[in-house]
């Protein structure tokens, strides 16, 4: 072989290497290729992940008969037990307990409340023995008679200092990594993501954007009444100790209608308190997806459903197949529970 042939072969090989290198570089910078490699990383391969991705792909493919225009792609998520943990108590109740203990000396009028006195005596079971009425009283005491700024600052301070009694993690780190990935995946495909929670709307709005990437105006929740008035020389919203709206069960479709104004395409919950939200979403024309997060992992999180006083899931499990709802098994479907 003469030298000219050798030079030609060398040049061809160098060109092939250069093309291959450029192709690899392009793939790394190509969001479509990167997405195929990286989306829903904490979801194990299986029917749940496959059904979610298939639904998203068909509703965002303009050539599909199930295509949904971008401005109609709405996904709603419950919060407690769906986006973050809710055991051994709703985290907002932990806030209420800590607030009451911290400020009891400033409020002698609280001595008339049996629920508050039980909290001060570290008798949480006694405090909750009064049922929904006692729970509502605790929330009124710890959430009302504050301006919007005072309440937001109180929640931020609590989040920065308080830890979950079992894991020792800050409460706002008890969020589910697979759900964070699902939120990102949906937003990457043009879906708007909303929280629709039985928890307090003002409580959630303080930290939801930092935790989930969901801005305050895309949060729907229970609320107290409020009024606009001058407080300490500044015009503000003052929270009043009177229930305005309870965003649970049948209240969730109402909250969606009043705050969002469109039927969702996807609804995700974890308890029977979310049943009507999934029902409202999937009982509509066009492609719809209802998802239940089933707490089955007693080792990495908690296992509960039918007998639980918090996050009870009975009707949702019984009717999931009939309603074509996806039930995500946390133990089987999630490789990771919390962010590392």
C-alpha positions in Angstrom: 0.0 0.0 0.0 1.5 3.4 -1.0 1.7 6.4 1.3 -1.1 8.3 -0.4 -3.6 5.4 0.3 -2.5 5.4 3.9 -3.0 9.1 4.3 -6.5 8.8 2.8 -7.5 6.0 5.2 -6.2 8.1 8.2 -8.2 11.1 7.0 -11.4 9.0 6.7 -11.0 7.5 10.2 -10.4 11.0 11.7 -13.5 12.3 10.0 -15.6 9.4 11.3 -14.3 10.0 14.9 -15.1 13.7 14.6 -18.6 13.0 13.3 -19.2 10.5 16.1 -17.9 12.9 18.7 -20.1 15.7 17.4 -23.1 13.4 17.3 -22.6 12.5 21.0 -22.2 16.1 21.9 -25.4 17.0 20.0 -27.3 14.3 21.8 -26.2 15.6 25.2 -27.5 19.1 24.2 -30.6 17.8 22.5 -33.5 18.0 25.1 -35.5 15.3 23.3 -32.6 12.8 23.5 -31.8 13.9 27.1 -35.4 13.5 28.1 -35.5 9.9 26.9 -32.6 9.2 29.1 -33.5 11.1 32.2 -37.3 11.6 32.8 -39.0 9.8 35.7 -35.6 8.4 36.9 -36.9 7.3 40.3 -39.8 5.4 38.7 -39.2 1.7 38.2 -39.9 0.3 34.8 -43.4 -1.3 34.8 -47.1 -0.7 34.0 -47.4 2.4 36.1 -44.6 4.3 34.4 -45.5 3.0 31.0 -49.2 4.1 31.3 -48.2 7.6 32.5 -45.7 8.1 29.7 -48.0 6.7 27.1 -50.8 9.0 28.2 -48.6 12.1 28.1 -47.1 11.2 24.7 -50.5 10.7 23.0 -52.0 13.9 24.5 -49.0 16.0 23.4 -48.5 14.5 20.0 -50.2 16.8 17.4 -50.7 13.9 15.1 -52.6 11.8 17.7 -56.4 11.7 17.8 -56.0 12.1 21.6 -54.0 15.4 21.2 -54.9 18.1 23.8 -54.0 21.7 23.0 -51.4 23.1 25.3 -53.7 25.6 26.9 -56.1 22.8 28.0 -53.4 20.6 29.6 -54.2 20.8 33.3 -52.9 18.4 36.0 -54.1 18.7 39.6 -52.4 17.1 42.6 -53.5 16.6 46.2 -50.7 17.5 48.6 -50.8 15.6 51.9 -49.9 12.0 51.1 -49.5 12.7 47.4 -46.7 15.2 47.1 -45.3 14.8 50.6 -45.8 12.5 53.6 -48.7 12.9 56.0 -47.8 10.5 58.8 -47.9 10.3 61.8 -50.0 13.5 61.5 -50.7 16.1 58.9 -47.7 18.4 58.8 -49.9 21.5 59.1 -51.2 20.1 62.4 -47.6 19.9 63.6 -47.3 23.6 62.8 -50.5 24.3 64.7 -49.3 22.4 67.8 -45.9 24.1 67.8 -47.6 27.5 67.3 -50.0 27.0 70.2 -47.2 25.9 72.6 -45.0 28.8 71.6 -47.7 31.5 71.9 -50.0 30.2 74.7 -48.7 32.6 77.3 -49.8 35.5 75.1 -53.3 34.2 74.9 -55.1 33.6 78.2 -58.4 33.2 76.3 -57.1 29.9 75.0 -57.6 28.4 78.5 -61.3 28.0 77.6 -60.5 25.6 74.8 -60.3 21.9 75.8 -58.4 21.1 72.6 -55.8 23.7 73.2 -55.4 22.7 76.9 -54.8 19.1 75.7 -52.1 20.3 73.4 -50.4 22.2 76.2 -50.6 19.0 78.3 -49.0 17.0 75.4 -52.2 15.0 75.1 -52.6 15.0 71.3 -55.0 12.2 71.3 -57.2 14.1 73.8 -57.0 17.2 71.6 -58.2 15.2 68.6 -60.9 13.3 70.4 -63.3 16.1 69.6 -63.1 15.2 65.9 -63.4 17.7 63.1 -64.7 20.4 65.5 -61.6 20.2 67.7 -59.3 20.1 64.6 -61.0 23.1 63.2 -60.6 24.9 66.5 -56.8 24.2 66.6 -56.5 25.5 63.1 -58.5 28.7 63.9 -56.3 29.4 66.9 -53.0 28.9 65.1 -53.9 30.5 61.7 -56.2 33.4 62.4 -55.9 37.0 63.8 -52.7 37.4 61.8 -51.9 39.5 58.8 -50.9 37.7 55.6 -47.2 38.7 56.2 -47.3 37.6 59.8 -48.7 34.2 58.9 -46.2 33.7 56.1 -43.3 34.6 58.3 -44.5 32.3 61.0 -44.7 29.3 58.6 -41.3 30.1 57.1 -39.7 30.2 60.6 -41.4 26.9 61.6 -40.2 25.2 58.4 -36.6 26.4 59.0 -36.5 25.0 62.5 -38.8 22.0 62.8 -38.1 18.4 62.0 -40.2 15.3 61.3 -40.4 13.3 64.6 -39.5 9.9 62.9 -37.0 10.7 60.1 -35.4 13.9 61.6 -35.8 15.6 58.2 -37.1 19.1 57.8 -40.8 18.8 56.9 -40.3 20.4 53.5 -37.8 17.7 52.6 -40.4 15.0 53.2 -41.5 15.4 49.6 -41.6 12.5 47.2 -38.8 12.5 44.6 -40.9 10.5 42.0 -43.6 13.1 42.3 -41.1 16.0 41.8 -40.0 14.2 38.6 -43.6 13.7 37.5 -44.3 17.4 38.0 -41.3 18.3 35.9 -42.1 15.7 33.2 -45.6 17.1 32.8 -44.5 20.7 32.7 -41.8 19.8 30.1 -44.8 18.6 28.0 -46.8 21.7 28.3 -49.0 20.8 31.3 -49.8 23.3 34.0 -49.6 21.8 37.4 -51.9 22.8 40.3 -52.1 21.8 43.9 -55.7 21.1 45.1 -55.5 20.3 48.8 -57.6 20.0 51.9 -54.7 21.8 53.6 -54.7 25.5 54.1 -54.2 27.5 51.0 -52.1 30.2 52.8 -50.0 27.6 54.5 -49.2 25.9 51.2 -48.5 29.1 49.2 -45.6 30.0 51.5 -43.4 27.1 50.4 -45.0 25.2 47.4 -43.1 27.1 44.7 -39.7 26.4 46.3 -40.6 22.7 47.0 -42.6 21.8 43.8 -42.1 24.6 41.3 -45.8 25.4 41.7 -46.5 29.2 42.1 -48.9 30.5 44.7 -51.6 31.3 42.1 -51.7 27.6 41.1 -52.6 26.5 44.7 -56.1 25.7 45.7 -56.9 24.8 49.3 -59.0 25.3 52.3 -59.2 28.9 53.6 -60.3 31.1 56.5 -62.3 34.2 55.9 -60.3 37.4 55.7 -60.7 41.2 55.5 -58.7 44.1 54.1 -57.8 46.7 56.7 -55.1 48.9 58.1 -52.8 47.1 60.6 -50.0 49.1 62.3 -50.2 51.7 59.6 -50.1 49.3 56.7 -53.0 48.1 54.6 -53.1 44.3 54.7 -55.2 41.2 54.6 -56.1 40.0 58.1 -57.1 36.4 58.6 -60.4 35.9 60.5 -61.2 32.8 62.7 -64.1 31.7 60.5 -64.0 28.9 57.8 -64.4 30.3 54.3 -64.0 27.1 52.2 -63.2 23.5 52.9 -61.3 22.0 49.9 -61.8 18.3 50.5 -64.0 15.5 49.0 -66.9 17.2 47.1 -65.2 20.6 47.8 -62.3 19.8 45.5 -64.3 19.9 42.2 -65.9 23.1 43.4 -62.4 24.5 44.2 -61.2 23.5 40.8 -64.2 25.2 39.1 -63.9 28.4 41.1 -60.1 28.8 41.0 -59.0 27.1 37.8 -62.1 27.3 35.6 -61.3 24.2 33.5 -61.7 20.5 34.0 -58.3 18.8 34.5 -56.8 16.3 32.2 -54.9 14.5 35.0 -55.8 14.2 38.6 -53.6 12.6 41.3 -54.5 11.8 44.9 -54.0 9.3 47.6 -57.1 9.1 49.7 -60.9 8.9 49.6 -60.8 12.7 50.2 -59.5 12.9 46.6 -62.2 10.6 45.1 -64.5 13.3 43.8 -61.5 15.1 42.3 -60.5 12.0 40.3 -64.2 11.4 39.5 -64.8 14.9 38.3 -61.6 14.8 36.1 -62.1 11.4 34.5 -65.9 11.7 34.0 -65.3 14.0 31.0 -65.0 13.8 27.3 -61.6 13.2 25.8 -58.5 11.5 27.2 -58.3 11.7 31.0 -56.1 10.1 33.6 -56.8 9.5 37.3 -54.0 8.3 39.5 -54.0 7.1 43.1 -50.7 7.0 45.1 -51.0 3.8 47.3 -48.9 3.9 50.4 -47.5 0.3 50.5 -43.9 0.9 51.7 -43.7 0.4 55.5 -39.9 0.3 55.4 -39.0 3.5 53.5 -42.2 5.5 54.3 -45.5 4.1 55.7 -48.0 1.4 54.7 -51.7 2.3 55.1 -55.0 2.5 53.4 -58.3 1.1 54.6 -57.9 1.3 58.4 -56.0 4.5 58.6 -57.4 7.6 60.4 -55.2 9.8 58.1 -55.2 9.2 54.4 -57.8 6.5 54.4 -58.2 4.8 51.1 -61.2 2.4 50.8 -63.6 3.6 48.1 -60.8 4.7 45.8 -59.2 1.2 45.9 -62.5 -0.5 45.4 -63.5 1.6 42.4 -60.1 2.1 40.8 -60.4 -0.7 38.3 -64.0 0.2 37.4 -63.1 3.8 36.9 -59.9 2.9 35.0 -57.8 4.8 37.5 -54.1 4.0 37.8 -53.0 2.8 41.3 -49.3 3.5 41.9 -47.7 1.0 44.3 -45.0 3.0 46.2 -43.1 -0.1 47.2 -43.0 -1.5 43.7 -43.1 1.5 41.4 -40.7 3.9 43.2 -37.0 3.3 43.3 -36.6 6.3 45.7 -39.0 7.9 48.1 -37.4 11.2 49.3 -34.7 13.3 47.5 -31.2 12.4 48.5 
